Amino acid sequence: MPLLLKPGTAWSDAYARCRTAAPEAFHDDRVLNHWAGMWQRDGRPAPAASPVDGTTIAGPPRLDRSTASRAVRAGLDEHQQWRHVPLAERKARVTAALDAMTEHRELLALLLVWEIGKPWKLALADADRCIEGVRWYVEEIDSMVEGRAPLPGPVSNIASWNYPLSVLMHAMLVQTLAGNAAIAKTPTDGGLACLTLAVALAVAEGLPITLVSGGGAELSPALVRSRELGCVSFVGGRDAGAMVATSLADLGRRHILEQEGLNCWGVWEYSDWDKLTGQIRKTFDYAKQRCTAYPRFIVQRTLFHDFLAAYLPAVRSVRFGHPLAVESAGDPLPELDFGPLINNTKVKELADQVDEAIARGGVPLYQGSLSEGRFLNGQDTSAYLAPVAILAPPGSSPLRHAEPFGPVDTIVVVDTEAELLAAMNASNGALVATISCDEEETAARLASEVRAFKVGINAPRSRGDREELFGGLGASWRGAFVGGELLVRAVTVGPEGERLPGNFPGYTGLPH
């Protein structure tokens, strides 16, 4: 039976609902920027298409550098007023914004589906993590800010497109709760309408949030180097992160720079293969388009046969396709592991890397087909990539050294513990890693040598939220660590001489 788009979920339906919920931010022909406390009809609207099926969607109204600088200066004015608002009132306004987001939870999730291709269940989870995570901060904030003050200037936020709510919006709400104005750049590749709706709901409750769109290179002088800023928070790739870090080097400004790393899963002296099969399938959530995804498995050679017997059923069971396609109008939306990648350019980039790796000696262990996906008849599938697994990618391949940010696994076989550790540390630092090993003492010893901020034993690690500390090692992170009280400390001023925990020059310790 051919699939159909579930009624009521079309992009036109979603955009019409945005215009009803926040008409000040969504006009017939464009989405607006927000700065100086007003929705501004400025910038150059850029064309955009949904990765889901090529549908034309709202594009970002890209500002020029001078307008972005004016927006930052206006953000400082808002900051100077907001920092004197009593904590009780800040809590009340943030709570009201969260209540509004809860009311529009399903619309926010539907926008995530269309704009960044997130499957429905994961899109709802992203909205819930933002809302419930910030509610926790509202409950805990009193003790976190005791004896502390807001920063001298607003916090500038630049983040990747994959988690506009649970990472970017979450951070801005906590920043405002702590007494700061927040400034954000809409992610270049997606999330414009979702983030704009969330910001519109927040500013309607009086929260000081600036939202602008534009290219990173063009807006970086304003959003990174402006003297008005109190802190810069960045989430993204190493190349862009290195440029931000270089821009900050001579400013002495607070910063939180989360960058990608090659998160590895090591398998050594292990036997619980049924458990591993289930864990491997979960690693394909959202097509591995997240900073804590596991695209590399390092396997003891003598266990490779057993590993392959566990791995292949897992990858064959992955479900992907159009996130809004159903068999009949009354059916619930499908529970998929992933939908499209962020765009067809990324698909071509990864497909070319896969072809090159195989041509130079990598062994294709698994190559899925789009025919296995769930699609509408005749829909554009150019942004979709079926799962791929390559054994021993050549050293010249980007797949050997960098995070693919797509459903492409690489597997490396090793003979010794030293080889295992060298392979797991291939990217000079990562956010997370996992060791699957029957003997707890051996697993702990190996984990201590892995250059990742969090190392799981027989279980994956995630970014975490609320009270859980998060950071990175090596080139995967620079600046302040965050999570719970540290997220608030990173954007507030404490006692004179206070040293924030993080990857700063000369700092090697972690908080206990």
N, C-alpha and C positions, 0 to 999 in steps of 0.2 A: 504494500500500500504506500503511495507517495506521501511524503511528509508535507505539512503546511505550517505557515507561521501562526503561532498561537494568537487568536484574536485579542486585540487590545494591547499588544506588545510592540507594534510597529514603531519605528523612530518618530514618525509624525505624531503618533499618540503620545509618546514620551515627551516630545518637545511641547505639544499643546498643554500637557499637564504642568510643565515647567512655567509656561506663560501664565497659567492660572495661579500657581503657587507663589511666583515671584515676578510679576509683570514688570517691575522696575528694572530687572536684570536681563530679561529675555524679550527682545522685540521680534517683530515678524521676520526680519531679515538678518538679525545678528544678535550675538551675545555681547554684553557690555563689560568693560573693565570697571573696577571699583577703587577709587582713591579720593583723598580729601573728603571722605565721608559721603561721597556721592557716586552714583552709577554714571559713568562717562561714556558718551558715544564717540570714542576716539579710536585711533589705531587703524591698521589696514587688515580687514578680515581676510583670512587665508582659506582657500578651499580645503575641505577635509572629507574623507570617506571612511565609513565604518569598516574595520577589519572583518566583521562578521560576514558580510556579503557584498561589500562595495557600495552600499547605500550612501548617498550624500548626506552628511551631517553637519552640524554647526562647526565652523572653523574659528580659530583663535583670532581676536582683534589685536594684531601685533603692534606694539608701541615702538616709537623710536627712542634713542638713548636719552634725549633731552626731556621728553615727557616722563620717562621712567624716573629720572632724577627728581623731577618735580613731585612725582608721587611719593618718593622716599622722603623728601623734605616735609611733605604734608603728613606722612606717617609719623615723623618725629613730633609734629605739633599734637597729633592725637595721643602719642605716647606720653607727652608731658602732662596732659590732662588726666589720662587714664591711670597713671601710676599713683595718683592721689585718691583714687576711688577706693572706699573701704572694702576690705576683703569680703564682708558679708554681702555687699551689693554685687561684687564680681561673681561670687558663687551663685547668686540668684540669677544673674543674667546668663551665665554659662549654662546653668540648669535649664533655663527657658529655651536656650538654643538647642540643647540636647532633646528637650521635649518636642520641639518643632521637627528636628531631624527624625525622631522616632515616628512622628505622624507621617512623614514622607519617606519612611525607610524603604518601601518597595519601589518607589520612583527612583530614589538614589541608586538602588541596586540595578534597576532596568537601564539606567544611564551608563552604569559600569559595563553592562553587557554590550551595549551598542558601541561605546566609545573605546573600550580596551579589550573587548572580547572575553570577558570573564564569565564562566558558567554561572547560572542562576544561584545555585547553592553557595558558591564561593563569593559571589557578589553580595548576597545577604550577610554572609559572615564578615565581610570587610566592613559593611555598614555597622554591624553589631559590635565589632571590636572597637571601632571608633567611639560609638555612643557609650557602651558599657565601660570601656577603658577610662574615658574622661569622667564618667560618673564616679568611678573609684577615686580619682584625683580630687573631685569636689569634696568627697567625704574625708580625705586624708590631708588636704592642703594646709589646714591650720598649723599643724606641727611642722610641716615642711618649710613654711615661710617664716616661722618664728625666729626673730632676730635677723631677718634678711630683708632686702629691699629690691625693687625692680632694677633692671639695668638702666644705664643712662640714656640708652636709645633703643629703638624697636629691634625686633628679631627678624632677620631676612631669611626666608625659606626657599630653597631650590631643591626640587625632588624629582625623581623619575616618575614615570606615568603609571606604574603597576599597582600602587596602593595610595590613591589620592585621598581616601578617607582614613583608613586605619593607621597610616603613617603621617601624611601631610596635614590633613585637617585635625587629626588627633593632636599633633604637635602644636598647631596654632591655638587650639582651644586651651591647652595646658599653659602655653605662653601667656595668653590673655588672663587666665585664672591667676597666674603668678604676678600680674600687674604690668605686663608689657603690651604694647601694640605689636601686631604681627603683620608682616609683609610676605607675600608669596608670589612666585611666578607660576603661571599655569604650565604644567608639563608640556613640552613641545609636541610629543607624539600622541597625546590622548588624555581625556578626563576633563575637558573644558566645561561641559554642561554640568557634570556631576559636581565638580568642585565649586562652580559658580552658584549652583543651587544651595549647596551647603553653606557657602559664605553668605549668600543672601539671607538665609534663615538666621544666621548668627548676627549679622549687622542689623537686622530688623529688631534684635533684642539689645542693641546698643554696644556690641562688641567692636573694638577698634581693629578691623582687619582690612588690609589693602590687598587687592588681587589684580595683577597685571599679566598681560601676555606678550610674548616676544621671543626672539632668538636668544639663546644663552650668550653667545659672543657679543651681541649688540647690547644686551641689558646688564651684562656682568659688571661693567664699571659702576653702575648705579646700585645693583643689588649685592655687590660684594665689597666694593672699595669706598662707598659713600661714607663720609666722616660721621654722618648722623646715626649710623647703625651701632647697636650695642652687641650684636652677635650674628654670626652667619651659620646657618644649618644647611648642610648639603647631603643629599642621598643620590648616588648615581654611579657612573662608571669611573674607572681609574684615570682615564685620559682627562675627562672634564674635571674630576676631583683634583688632579695634579695642578691644573691651571688655576683652580680656585685657591688651592693651598699656596701657590706661588704668589697670587695676588694678595694674600693675607700675610705673607712672610714678614713684611716690614711694618705692619700696622699694629701688631700686638693685640689684636682683637680676639675676643672669644670666638671659638668655632667648634662645630660638630660636623665632621666630614666622614660619612659612611660610604665606602667604596667597595666595588665587587671584589671577590676573591674566588678561587677555584676550590669549592667545598668538596672534600673527598670522603669516601666511605671505605674504610679498610676492613678486609675479611682475613682473619688469621686464627688458625687453630679453632675452627668454629664448626658447629654441627646442627644448629636449630634452623634447618632450611625452610620449613613451613612458615615460621615466623618471618624469615627474611623475605619470602615471596610477597607477603602482605605489605611489608615495609617498602619494598621496591616499587610496588604499584603506586603507593601514596607519594613517592618522590616525583611522579609525573603530574601531580596537581598543578593546574594552571600552566601546563606545558613547560614547567621549570622556569617560568618567568618571574623569579623572585630571588632576593639576595641570599636566602638560606636554602636554595635548591641544591641537590646533590647530583651533579652531572658526571662524576668520576668515581669508579669503583676500582680499588686496588686489591687484588686477590692473590692469596698464596697459591703457588702453582699446583701443589698437590691437592688443593681443594677446588681447582677450576672446573672439573667435570660436575661436581655437586653444585657449585655455584651456578653454572649454566643451566642445570636442571631446575634450579629455583628461579633464576632470572627470566628465562624465556616465557614460562607461563604467566609471569607477572606482566611483562611488556605486551604480550598478546591479549591480555584481558583489559587493557586500557581502552576507554571509550572516549571518542572525540567527535566533534562536529558542530553544527549550527546550534548555539545555546537555546534558541527559541523555537526550534522545529519540533512539532508534535504530530502524532498520527491522526488525532481527531481533536476538534475544538475544545472538548471538555477534559482532555488529558492534562495532567500536571506537567510542568516544564521538566525536561530530562535531567537526570543526574549524571553529568559528564565529568570526566577527569580534566578535560580542557577543550577549549574552542580554538579560535585562530591565534596566531602570533600577532604582534602589535601591527604589522603591516606586511605587504608582499615583498617589500625591499628586504626585510629581515629574513623572510623565507628564502629568497634567492641567495642572500649572503650565506646562510647556513647550508643550503643545498650545494652551493659551490664548494664550501669548505669540506663537506662530506665527500663529494666526488673527488676532490683533490687528495684528501687523506687516503682514500681507497686506491686511487691511481698510484700513490707513492708507497704502497705496501700495507696500509691498514686493512684489517680483515673485517668484512661486514658480517657481524653476527646476527643482526636483525635489521631489516628494512621494511617498514610498514608501507601501506598503500592508502591513498585517499579513498579508494573504493571501500575501505573498511569503516569510513566515517558516516555520520548521519547528516545528510544534506537535503535541502530543497531541490527540486528538479530545476536544473539549469542555472543554479546560483553561482556567483563568482566564488571560487574556492582558492584564489591565488594567495591568500594570507594563511593558508593551512599547511601544516607539515606533519606527516605521520611519524611515529616514533622510529628512531634509528639508534643502533648500537654498533660501535666499532671497537674491535680489539686492536691494541697496540698502534694507535695513531702515530705517524712518523713525527720525529722531533721538529721538523720544519712546519708542522701544521698548527694553526691557531688553536685547534681543538686539543692539542697536547698541553697548552700552557694557560689558556684563558677560558673564562666562563662563557658557554655558548648562548645562554639565555633563550633556550628553546629545547624541544624534546629530543635532544641528541646526547646519548650516553657514550662515554669512552671507558674502556676497561683495560687495565694494565696488570700483567701477571708478574709476580716477584718471587724470589726464592729465599730471601733473608729479611730479618727485621730491619736491617739498615736500608735495604732497598725499599721496603714498605714505607719507612718514614721519609726517605728522600722523595718518593713518588707523592706522598700525601702533602709534602711541603713544597710542591712544584711552583706555586704562585707567590711565594714569599709572603705568606700571611693570608688567613681566611677568617670569615666570621664564625663558621661552625664546621664541625667534622664529626665522624662517628667511627668507632671501632667495634666490630662484631667479633667477639672472642669468648670462648667458653670459660676460660680461667680468669677470674676477676682480677687477680694480682697482675697477671700478664697484661690484661687490657689497660689497667690503670698505669702501669709502667710505660706502655706504648703511648697512651694518651698524653702523658706528661711531656712527650717529645714532639707532639704535633703542634704546629704553629697556627692554631685556631683559637678564637676567644672562648668558644664553648665546644667541648668534646663530649659526645654522648657515648655511653657504653651500652651496646646492644639496643640502642634506640636513637632515633634522630633528634637533633637539637633544633630549636627554632629561635627566632628573634626574641620572643617573649614580650611581655608587657607588664604594666602595673609595677609591682615591687621588684621584678626580676631585672638584674643588671644586664646591660648590653653594650658591647663595643667590638673591637677587632684587634688583631695583631698584625704587625708588619705593614704592608702597603694597603691593607684592607680598611684602615681607619686612621684618622688623624683628629686630634683634639679631644674634647670632653667625652667621657663615657656617659651613658644615659640609662634610664629605667628607674621607676619609682622616685624616691627622693632625689636621686642624681639628675633626673630630667629637670626637676625644679631648680636644683642648685646650679645647673648649667646656665640658667637664664635669670638668675638672681645674684645679688651681691651679698656676701657674707662677711664674717670678721676680717679685719685687715690682715693681709698676709696669707689668706686662705689659698690653698692649692687644690684645684679641681682634679679629681682622678681622671686619668686619660692618657692618650698617647701624645704627650708634650715632650719637648727636648729635655733630657735629663730625668724624666719621670718614668719609673719602672714598676711601681707598686700598684696593687689593686686594693680597694676598700674591703674591709672584713665584714 
